[in-house]
Each structure stands twice: as structure tokens, then as C-alpha cells.
Amino acid sequence: MQHELLRGVSCVINAEWLRQLLWFKVVSHSLRACRAELLTAPSWSHQASRSGTASTGMRASRQIFPNWFCILWLPLLLRAISCSPLPAAELPSPAALPSRLSQGQTCVGCVLVVSVIEQLAQWHNSTVKAAVERLCNYIPEKLQGFCYVLAEVYGPHIAELIDREMNADVVCHSLRLCKQDPGQPLCHLYPPPKVGLSAAIWKAKRILKNSKDLKSTVGFPNLCAFPLLADLCERIKYVLRNKLPFEDFDGDKFSTFPTLRGYHWRGRDCDDKNTTVYPGRRPDNWDVKSDSNCNGIWGVDPKDGIPYEEKFCKGADSQGVVLLGDSAGAHFHIPPEWMTVTQMSTKSFANLPMAFTDELDWPQFSEITGFLNSTIGGWTDSLYLRLRRRNRCNHRDLQNISQNGGSSRNLLSLIKSLARNQLLDNPAIVIYATIGNDVCNGNRDTLAHMTTPKEMFSNVMQALRYLDSRLPNSSHVILTGLVDGRFLWDNLHNRYHPLGQLNRDVTYSQLYSFLNCLQVSPCSGWLTANETLRNLTSERALQLSNVLKEITRTQKFANFDVFYMDFPLKQTAEEWHRMGGEPWQLIEPVDGFHPSQIAAALGTSVTWQKALHEWPQVLGKENPFNDQIEAIFKDQGGH
């Protein structure tokens, strides 16, 4: 994404630039590149100066600081509740970006950050200044410097207003990070002060009226204007636009680096200097001398002279799994401990760099392509893991081609990052799952911006025709229906959000209302108190699901067969209930919108059982040599 943040005391956010600069790789490269231009930060950051590590980052000039801070913390919180950004292919120019969207995202980010600071001071019975320093100390060392610069610029003003018992809404409006559009209401997360929100904001603005620090923050440049960063920015833009690995030395679309669209998203490359070596290909000469398909099986059995790949994998129905999806498929997740002060510590933010470089997605734990044991609660179960257990020749053959905000419209460009050679590679099972964004948007007239059945048919057929030109013969495609999102409001609206658990003052209903007021809700049609609108949104989702059903009944393709399944929410909820769980535990606690880790794992079981009983040919046969493969090759090189 592109972004230019905190121009003066307001942010203008471009979705593509924001997503790029969230990535820790950019932060670390940029910090080294800009050290020559950094200045020493003043006294508020004295604790960081003593730490040694943070002091280099604290030398950041105030002329570039706010952009850096938004890399660090603000966009993270924006993404927690604004997780359906525009796809790269549809991004407007910075000048054309709707001010309503950018202002709304900025307001949400400010309110969340100020709330965390206020609650840290309350929980630890400390000053606001100490709370800001505590928060900066929680953040991993390589990112702390920018946090301390933020503390220098904004900390005193936030502290003064909080000390005068002004809540986060008032603080952010007075800092002009929240704006009221003409004729629109004042948006707020918390109940208004007794004197009224407008009066409280007016009073706070009077307090800050003569602030020299705030006045000095006008006119921050775009970071990519720095000559030393221009090439890096262009490389990141290319990677994001095309959803390809940042580090891919041989250009085969597979990587030895985990994040930045690396092997968390696609099977790990076992030779990134050879374009003919990658997961999913048919073995070269039965991999007598080397592992050409990265499944960890190669060499010759000395007992009979037969190559192991030929002995164990020939005729084994080897195939990979590919997901074409949205943020649910990418497994969007904001750890609740990032904003729950009673749980907050340095350990809470240890995974911050990894989360940034994976766009706040966790595909390595996801329902379709997950392969690592979950570190974010629940457990990992995935279609890939089950296919691998069924046939260990499938090792590493996975691709998660999903993006936050994915829909039938933008998947037409996303699908081009598929890595599959029709002549050289194994067949694949492709899961097409845009389960919400065709009906979800943040517009007030949300129904007018939903995908129509006619558009859905056209979009999906274009995607399937493209797949028919790329997938090897004997592949399979499963179209997944849209979710019934009424489940969200029904099970969360009266519960307390992590941000409201300390003082029992923020419910999901309040959060949804705040986002709708700012027109940045991930789904105005479902995250609303308007029952009629929720029903109409579900009605449109059902219509689009019926389009997918019709395609499976009427359309034929040369290189794959096509199947349909409903999104398994109902079966997942029933199974979780039988296990003693509560429905709200199936929803991500921070954004109140995505399936949780538990829901993802349970959904895998439903999908697998349906395929096993109704389309067994999709899963292929069980490999009788699995035990021998494991005995000889152990974990096959890991993931």
C-alpha cells in the first residue's frame, strides 16, 4: 500500500502504501538508510537513551517522524477494524483517495492508541507519561525508537488532556486526528462526557491552541521521496501489487524467507538459485540426484536401485492445494493482548515484526494451507496437512493466494500470481473462497456497492477460465459459498470488546456504530443494529452463493472438475457447541469480524468430511508408502 500519514495533525492514508510500510523489512532497511539524516530526540525519551538500542531510532527528525510512527503502531490498529483495504489493482492515486476513508481510518487508530495509553496508566496506577514509556518499552527493540519520538511530539499533549479527564474521543478530535464532516454527526467510541462531546472538544482545543510542537508537524514528506528508499519502495510495491515473494532469487514464485509473501504463503523453496526446482512440480528424472520438487524425497534405494521418488510417489495421485481467498483465507488476526492492558507485556509484542511482514495475516495457521502449530490460540488443522498425511509425496505443495479485501472482482488480478505449470507440475485442488467482501463494504448505501449476481457470474467465470489455462489436467476446483454474517451481530453485539474489558465501557455494538459513523466498517451490512439491513445483506450473500451453485451445475472445463460447498459456519458452530464452547469464541475478538483460530480448525474437518464422502476423487488415494517415507526421510526437510 501507499500512505502519507499525519500531514500536520491529520493522516491521509493510501491503502497500498500503508500495507507496504507496515512490513518490518521496510522499517529496518529504511532506518539504516536514514540514519545520516536523524537528529537527537529531546528529554521525554530519556529512558530510551539509556537503553542504547532505542537511541539510534530516537534521532529521527521531526520532519519524518509521524510517517514512521504510523509504520509502527497506528496502522496496526487501523487494520484491526479496517481489514478490507482496496486491492492493489484498484487503488486510486493518492490525490484521488477519498478523504472520508483516510480520515476515518486515522480517527479509529488514534482512539485505539490513546485508549491503550489511558488504560495502561490506570492499570499500573502511573502517570500518562510513564504509560507511554511503558508502551514503547513493550515494543521490540528494533521498532522502539520511533515510538519514543512519538512520545516526544504527542505525549505531553495526550497526557495533559487525559489528566483533565478527557477521553480518547475528545483527545483525538482536539488533535484533529478525528474530523467531523459537514452535516455529519461527531463520531465517538465512548459515551459522550457529561458536558457534551462538542463542548469537551472545544475546551480541549483551547488547551492545545498555542502548542508549538503540533504546529511544527505540518508538511511531512513521503518516505519514498528519499533517494535511498526509492528503489526499495518500488520493489515492495511490485511485490504487493503482484502478491509475490519479496525474496525470490530465481523467480519461480517460491522463497526461502518466511514472511513478505514467502513460505508462510507458499511451500518453501529448497533451491532458490534454480528456477526448475520448486514445490509442486513433477520430479525431474525421479529425483535421482537431487530434490527437484522440494518434497524431501530423493535419491536411490541401494537395495534395488529404484529411485525413492519413483518407488513411493509414482501413481500416488500427488497434488497440491491452492487457496484463492480473502482475509479469512489469509487468516487475519490481531492478538488481543496488543490492546488488553491487563495482559500486556514485552512478550505480547514479540510477534509484532512477523505480523507486520505478513500483513497481519497468519496463513501458516490457516484453514486451507496452515502447516505450523498455532501460537495464537486454538490449534492448527488444514486441508494441506490432511492431504500431506494422506500422501506424504504432497509435502510443501501449498499456495495461499489470498489478500485482505479479496473479492470476486479483485481476485481476477490476484489469481495471476498462481505458480503452476500446466505441462510440468502436478494437479492441484483449488479452493475459491471469497466469503464476504462481495457484500461487505463501509459505505452508507452499502447495498448499492454490493456485487450483483450478474457481476458475480462474470467474475467467477473469468477466474475459472484463467485456471483452465494454467492448471494441469485432473485438477479440481471447489467453490465456497458466502457466509451468513448475521452470526456476528447475534453473538457479539452485547459483549465487551478487549478495549472495553478493563472498565466495561466498550461493547462490540459501540465499536460497530463508531466504524459505521466513520464509514470505515469492514461490513456495514452485517455489523449494524439495523436488523432489516442485516437480513438484506444475507439475502444478497445467498443470491451470490446460488450463482456459484449454478456454475457447478452448468459449466464444464477441460482441465478440472468443479464442485460447490456452503461455507461451513453452521456445522462448525454445532461441533463447537458439542465440545462445550460458546459461539462468540468462533469470532476474532479484536476485529469482531473474522473466523477465529478455533473456527478455522473446525472448518477444516467439515470440509474434509464432505469431500471424503461426496467427492473422494478430489482427495486422491492414501499412499501405502507413507510409513516408509517417514522412516527414511523423517520430516522431509520440514516446512
ChimeraX attribute file (.defattr): number of C-alpha atoms within 10 A of each C-alpha:
attribute: neighborCount
match mode: 1-to-1
recipient: residues
	/A:1	21
	/A:2	21
	/A:3	24
	/A:4	22
	/A:5	29
	/A:6	24
	/A:7	18
	/A:8	17
	/A:9	20
	/A:10	21
	/A:11	25
	/A:12	23
	/A:13	27
	/A:14	26
	/A:15	23
	/A:16	23
	/A:17	23
	/A:18	23
	/A:19	25
	/A:20	26
	/A:21	28
	/A:22	26
	/A:23	24
	/A:24	24
	/A:25	20
	/A:26	17
	/A:27	19
	/A:28	12
	/A:29	13
	/A:30	20
	/A:31	21
	/A:32	12
	/A:33	14
	/A:34	18
	/A:35	14
	/A:36	10
	/A:37	10
	/A:38	18
	/A:39	14
	/A:40	15
	/A:41	25
	/A:42	14
	/A:43	10
	/A:44	20
	/A:45	22
	/A:46	15
	/A:47	15
	/A:48	25
	/A:49	21
	/A:50	10
	/A:51	11
	/A:52	11
	/A:53	15
	/A:54	24
	/A:55	22
	/A:56	21
	/A:57	28
	/A:58	27
	/A:59	23
	/A:60	26
	/A:61	17
	/A:62	23
	/A:63	14
	/A:64	20
	/A:65	24
	/A:66	30
	/A:67	24
	/A:68	26
	/A:69	22
	/A:70	27
	/A:71	26
	/A:72	25
	/A:73	20
	/A:74	24
	/A:75	24
	/A:76	24
	/A:77	25
	/A:78	22
	/A:79	24
	/A:80	25
	/A:81	22
	/A:82	24
	/A:83	24
	/A:84	24
	/A:85	22
	/A:86	18
	/A:87	23
	/A:88	22
	/A:89	15
	/A:90	11
	/A:91	17
	/A:92	15
	/A:93	10
	/A:94	17
	/A:95	9
	/A:96	9
	/A:97	15
	/A:98	14
	/A:99	16
	/A:100	16
	/A:101	21
	/A:102	21
	/A:103	24
	/A:104	28
	/A:105	28
	/A:106	28
	/A:107	27
	/A:108	30
	/A:109	26
	/A:110	26
	/A:111	25
	/A:112	21
	/A:113	18
	/A:114	21
	/A:115	20
	/A:116	22
	/A:117	26
	/A:118	26
	/A:119	22
	/A:120	24
	/A:121	19
	/A:122	16
	/A:123	12
	/A:124	13
	/A:125	11
	/A:126	14
	/A:127	17
	/A:128	23
	/A:129	19
	/A:130	18
	/A:131	23
	/A:132	28
	/A:133	22
	/A:134	19
	/A:135	20
	/A:136	25
	/A:137	21
	/A:138	18
	/A:139	24
	/A:140	18
	/A:141	17
	/A:142	16
	/A:143	25
	/A:144	24
	/A:145	30
	/A:146	28
	/A:147	27
	/A:148	32
	/A:149	29
	/A:150	23
	/A:151	23
	/A:152	22
	/A:153	21
	/A:154	16
	/A:155	21
	/A:156	16
	/A:157	21
	/A:158	26
	/A:159	23
	/A:160	17
	/A:161	21
	/A:162	21
	/A:163	13
	/A:164	10
	/A:165	13
	/A:166	20
	/A:167	23
	/A:168	24
	/A:169	28
	/A:170	28
	/A:171	27
	/A:172	27
	/A:173	25
	/A:174	25
	/A:175	22
	/A:176	21
	/A:177	25
	/A:178	28
	/A:179	21
	/A:180	15
	/A:181	13
	/A:182	7
	/A:183	6
	/A:184	10
	/A:185	11
	/A:186	17
	/A:187	23
	/A:188	24
	/A:189	22
	/A:190	18
	/A:191	13
	/A:192	15
	/A:193	16
	/A:194	8
	/A:195	8
	/A:196	10
	/A:197	20
	/A:198	14
	/A:199	13
	/A:200	20
	/A:201	21
	/A:202	13
	/A:203	16
	/A:204	22
	/A:205	18
	/A:206	10
	/A:207	14
	/A:208	17
	/A:209	13
	/A:210	10
	/A:211	10
	/A:212	10
	/A:213	15
	/A:214	16
	/A:215	12
	/A:216	14
	/A:217	19
	/A:218	15
	/A:219	13
	/A:220	18
	/A:221	16
	/A:222	15
	/A:223	19
	/A:224	18
	/A:225	10
	/A:226	14
	/A:227	10
	/A:228	15
	/A:229	17
	/A:230	13
	/A:231	12
	/A:232	16
	/A:233	21
	/A:234	12
	/A:235	12
	/A:236	24
	/A:237	21
	/A:238	15
	/A:239	17
	/A:240	22
	/A:241	19
	/A:242	17
	/A:243	24
	/A:244	27
	/A:245	27
	/A:246	22
	/A:247	19
	/A:248	19
	/A:249	16
	/A:250	16
	/A:251	15
	/A:252	20
	/A:253	25
	/A:254	30
	/A:255	29
	/A:256	20
	/A:257	17
	/A:258	21
	/A:259	28
	/A:260	27
	/A:261	26
	/A:262	24
	/A:263	24
	/A:264	27
	/A:265	30
	/A:266	30
	/A:267	28
	/A:268	26
	/A:269	28
	/A:270	22
	/A:271	19
	/A:272	21
	/A:273	13
	/A:274	14
	/A:275	16
	/A:276	16
	/A:277	22
	/A:278	28
	/A:279	31
	/A:280	30
	/A:281	24
	/A:282	21
	/A:283	26
	/A:284	16
	/A:285	12
	/A:286	23
	/A:287	21
	/A:288	20
	/A:289	12
	/A:290	16
	/A:291	21
	/A:292	27
	/A:293	29
	/A:294	28
	/A:295	29
	/A:296	26
	/A:297	29
	/A:298	22
	/A:299	18
	/A:300	18
	/A:301	13
	/A:302	9
	/A:303	6
	/A:304	7
	/A:305	10
	/A:306	15
	/A:307	20
	/A:308	20
	/A:309	25
	/A:310	19
	/A:311	14
	/A:312	20
	/A:313	23
	/A:314	14
	/A:315	10
	/A:316	19
	/A:317	20
	/A:318	26
	/A:319	29
	/A:320	27
	/A:321	26
	/A:322	26
	/A:323	25
	/A:324	25
	/A:325	28
	/A:326	27
	/A:327	28
	/A:328	27
	/A:329	30
	/A:330	30
	/A:331	28
	/A:332	28
	/A:333	26
	/A:334	22
	/A:335	20
	/A:336	20
	/A:337	17
	/A:338	22
	/A:339	23
	/A:340	21
	/A:341	24
	/A:342	14
	/A:343	11
	/A:344	17
	/A:345	17
	/A:346	15
	/A:347	14
	/A:348	18
	/A:349	16
	/A:350	14
	/A:351	14
	/A:352	23
	/A:353	21
	/A:354	18
	/A:355	23
	/A:356	23
	/A:357	22
	/A:358	25
	/A:359	27
	/A:360	26
	/A:361	26
	/A:362	26
	/A:363	30
	/A:364	26
	/A:365	26
	/A:366	31
	/A:367	30
	/A:368	30
	/A:369	31
	/A:370	26
	/A:371	25
	/A:372	17
	/A:373	13
	/A:374	16
	/A:375	12
	/A:376	16
	/A:377	11
	/A:378	16
	/A:379	18
	/A:380	24
	/A:381	26
	/A:382	26
	/A:383	26
	/A:384	26
	/A:385	24
	/A:386	18
	/A:387	23
	/A:388	22
	/A:389	15
	/A:390	18
	/A:391	25
	/A:392	28
	/A:393	30
	/A:394	28
	/A:395	29
	/A:396	31
	/A:397	27
	/A:398	29
	/A:399	29
	/A:400	28
	/A:401	28
	/A:402	28
	/A:403	30
	/A:404	24
	/A:405	24
	/A:406	29
	/A:407	29
	/A:408	27
	/A:409	22
	/A:410	18
	/A:411	25
	/A:412	18
	/A:413	17
	/A:414	24
	/A:415	20
	/A:416	16
	/A:417	15
	/A:418	20
	/A:419	21
	/A:420	23
	/A:421	16
	/A:422	17
	/A:423	13
	/A:424	14
	/A:425	21
	/A:426	25
	/A:427	26
	/A:428	25
	/A:429	24
	/A:430	23
	/A:431	23
	/A:432	25
	/A:433	23
	/A:434	26
	/A:435	27
	/A:436	26
	/A:437	22
	/A:438	22
	/A:439	26
	/A:440	26
	/A:441	25
	/A:442	22
	/A:443	21
	/A:444	16
	/A:445	11
	/A:446	17
	/A:447	18
	/A:448	11
	/A:449	14
	/A:450	19
	/A:451	21
	/A:452	18
	/A:453	18
	/A:454	10
	/A:455	16
	/A:456	20
	/A:457	18
	/A:458	14
	/A:459	18
	/A:460	21
	/A:461	17
	/A:462	16
	/A:463	20
	/A:464	20
	/A:465	12
	/A:466	14
	/A:467	22
	/A:468	18
	/A:469	14
	/A:470	17
	/A:471	25
	/A:472	22
	/A:473	18
	/A:474	17
	/A:475	22
	/A:476	22
	/A:477	23
	/A:478	20
	/A:479	23
	/A:480	22
	/A:481	25
	/A:482	27
	/A:483	20
	/A:484	21
	/A:485	24
	/A:486	17
	/A:487	20
	/A:488	21
	/A:489	22
	/A:490	14
	/A:491	17
	/A:492	21
	/A:493	20
	/A:494	13
	/A:495	16
	/A:496	20
	/A:497	24
	/A:498	21
	/A:499	24
	/A:500	19
	/A:501	15
	/A:502	16
	/A:503	10
	/A:504	12
	/A:505	14
	/A:506	20
	/A:507	21
	/A:508	26
	/A:509	20
	/A:510	21
	/A:511	26
	/A:512	26
	/A:513	20
	/A:514	21
	/A:515	26
	/A:516	22
	/A:517	21
	/A:518	30
	/A:519	21
	/A:520	28
	/A:521	29
	/A:522	28
	/A:523	27
	/A:524	28
	/A:525	30
	/A:526	29
	/A:527	31
	/A:528	24
	/A:529	17
	/A:530	11
	/A:531	14
	/A:532	12
	/A:533	17
	/A:534	21
	/A:535	16
	/A:536	14
	/A:537	24
	/A:538	21
	/A:539	14
	/A:540	20
	/A:541	27
	/A:542	18
	/A:543	17
	/A:544	24
	/A:545	23
	/A:546	18
	/A:547	21
	/A:548	25
	/A:549	19
	/A:550	13
	/A:551	17
	/A:552	17
	/A:553	12
	/A:554	7
	/A:555	11
	/A:556	12
	/A:557	12
	/A:558	13
	/A:559	19
	/A:560	21
	/A:561	18
	/A:562	22
	/A:563	19
	/A:564	20
	/A:565	16
	/A:566	18
	/A:567	20
	/A:568	20
	/A:569	21
	/A:570	14
	/A:571	15
	/A:572	22
	/A:573	21
	/A:574	14
	/A:575	17
	/A:576	18
	/A:577	12
	/A:578	10
	/A:579	9
	/A:580	9
	/A:581	14
	/A:582	13
	/A:583	18
	/A:584	20
	/A:585	17
	/A:586	25
	/A:587	21
	/A:588	22
	/A:589	22
	/A:590	22
	/A:591	24
	/A:592	25
	/A:593	24
	/A:594	23
	/A:595	25
	/A:596	23
	/A:597	28
	/A:598	22
	/A:599	25
	/A:600	29
	/A:601	23
	/A:602	24
	/A:603	25
	/A:604	22
	/A:605	20
	/A:606	17
	/A:607	20
	/A:608	18
	/A:609	12
	/A:610	12
	/A:611	17
	/A:612	14
	/A:613	9
	/A:614	10
	/A:615	13
	/A:616	13
	/A:617	13
	/A:618	21
	/A:619	20
	/A:620	16
	/A:621	15
	/A:622	15
	/A:623	20
	/A:624	14
	/A:625	16
	/A:626	17
	/A:627	12
	/A:628	11
	/A:629	22
	/A:630	13
	/A:631	11
	/A:632	11
	/A:633	14
	/A:634	12
	/A:635	14
	/A:636	19
	/A:637	14
	/A:638	11
	/A:639	21
